């Protein structure tokens, strides 16, 4: 299949895993750039401007996957999927707080990884229904056509997942939404993971948008915007 779906950078030092991910992504029409270190990965990202980045947490050099994510988020909002052999809640939360859009624990199904990647890319791009649509909640503007959030006119950098969560909350302004409802509406019905992922992303939205975002916690239930 020709590479028609854009470029994905894969940062993985294990050649067998990198080649497996490469093969499945190419089958879906993606162009894949492989690198084996965080430093080379960041160079490839700056050069190639990919649609998405897949990065292993346990890279062997000075810059591990979490450090790659931290460095990347200082300059870019490209979607990031973390691969990790660390089945540890703390590591997963750190990755999400650093701006990763999703994480996949090794060993993993390459088909599931590709499905997660395609779901993130679908959410990262505005649909025809949303073109030229602007949502406002308090002092926060959500420009769906530009995929941009603004506070008092100033753009605020959000990850693809953070933007989708903010949009979903705004589209349901005034309603109390449970974590399960948010997971189903933003992450998808087939998403498997801890529902506290929602809490991590809500915390990031509050950190980035500040008190201008009228997002409240309804204890024992979920969250309400507006």
N, C-alpha and C positions, 0 to 999 in steps of 0.2 A: 504494500500500500504506500503511495507517495506521501511524503511528509507535508501535509496540508493544514495541520492543526496547530502549527507554531512550535516553538522551541522549549524544551524543558532541560534544565541543568541538573544533573544527578551528581552529588558529592558523596562518594562512597569508596572506602579503601579496600573493601573485599571484592575482588574482580568477579567472583561467581555471582554475588548478589547484584552488583552493578550491571553485569551482562544480562541477568534475568530481567531486571527492571527495564533495561534498555530494550530488550526484545519485545516485551509486552507493550511498552509505550509506542514503539515503532509500528507494531501491528495496528494500533489505533490511529496511526497517521501523524504521530509527533516526530519532530526532529530532536534527537537526544545528544547532549554534550556531556561526556563523562569527565570528572576530575576526581583525584584521590586525596586532596588536601583542602583545608579551609581557605588557605591563601589563594590557591589556584582556582578554587570555586568562585571566590569573590571576583577575581579577575575575569573569569568566564562570564559571570553575571553582568558585570559592567560592559563587557564587550558585546555579548549576544542579546542582552535585554530580553530574557526569556519570559514566557507566560507564567511559569511556575518553577519552583526550586524544590528538589528532594534532597535532604541532607541527613547523613548519619550522625548521631550524637557522638559516638565513640571514635572519632577520627584520631589518627596516631600522632599527628604533629602538635605544635603548640596551640593551634586554634581548633577546638572541638566544635561539634555541631551547634551547641548552645551559643558559643562565642560568635560563630558565623551568623546565627540568627540575630544576635544583639547588634553586630556590626552592620548587617544588612538593613535592619530596621531604622538605623540612623540616616539612611539615604534613600530607601525604597519601600514601597508597599506591595512588592511582588508577592503573591501567595507562596507560602512555605509549608511543606510537609516534612516532619521530622521522623526519621527511622531510629528506633532505639531498642537495644537489648536490655535496657534497664526497666524492668517491669515494676517501677517504683512511682507511687503517686506524686512524690515531691518533684522528681525529675520531669514528670509530665506537666505539672502545674508550672514549673519554672519555664519550660518550653513555651507554653501557651502565654504566660505573662510576658515573655520576651517577644511575642508577636507571631508565633507559629500559628498557622490556620488549622492544622490537624497533626496528629501523631499516629504512627503505626508501630506496634511492638513486634520485634522479631521473636520467633519466626513468623512470617506473615504470608498471606496469599497474594501473589502478584496481581491476580484478578481484582481482589478487594482494593489493593493500592490504586490500581488504575481507575476503579469505580469512584474512589474517594477523590482522586485528582480531577476527574471529569465533573464531579459534583461541585467541587470548589470553583472550577473554571466557569461553570454555568452560573453560579451565584455571583461571581466576580464581574460579570458583564451584564449591562442593562438589557432587559427584554423590550420588545417592541411596545408592549403594553405600557411600559414605564417611561418611554422616551418623552423628554421635555417636561417631566413631572417634578415638581418641587414640593417637598413636605416641610412644614414648620412646626416645631414644638418648642415653646418658650423662645429662647434666643438662638436655638439651633436650627439650621437649615439643612435639609437632606436633598441634594441634587441627584436624582436617580439617573438622569441622562449622562451626567459627567462622572457619576459614581464618586461623589465628593460630599463631605460633611463640612459645614462652616459654622463658626460661632461669631456672631456679630459681623458677618461678612468675611472673616478670616478663615482660610482652609485649615482643617485639622487632619493630620495623617492617620488613617485607620487601616487596619488589615481588612482583607476581603470579608472574613468572618465577622469582625467587629461591625463593619458597615452593614452587613446583612442582618445582624441582630438588631442594630439601631433602626434599620428600615422596618423590620417586622414589628418591633415595639411601636414605632410611629404609625404604622398602618392599623394598629389596634389600640390607638391612643385612648386612654381612660379605662381600658380593660385590665383586669388582673390576670396575668398569664403565669401558669405554673412552669416549673423547669421542664417538665415533660412536654408541655405544649410548645415551649420555645425550642427544645431539641427537635421535635417533629417538624416545626415550621421553618427552622433555620438550618439545622444539620441534616434533616431528612429522616423519613420513617425508618430507613434501614441502618441508621447510624448506631453503632455499638460503643458504649463508653460510659463513664461516670457522669451523672447529671450535674455534678459540681463543676463541670466544664463551663456551664452557664454562669456560675458565680464568678469564675475567673474572668470571663469576657465582660461581664457587667462591671466588675472592678476596674477593668482597663478602660471601659467607656467613661466611667466616672472620673478616672484619673485624667484622661485626655480632654474631656469636654467640661469638666468642673461643675460648679454649682449652676451653670446655665442650663444644664440638662435636668429637667424635672422628673428624674427617675427614682421611684421610691420602692422600698422593700416591704412587702406585705408578709409579715412573719408567719411561717407555717404554710404559706400558699405559693408565693412567687414574687413577681415584679409588675409594676405598673408605670407607664410613661404618661405624664400629663396629669 
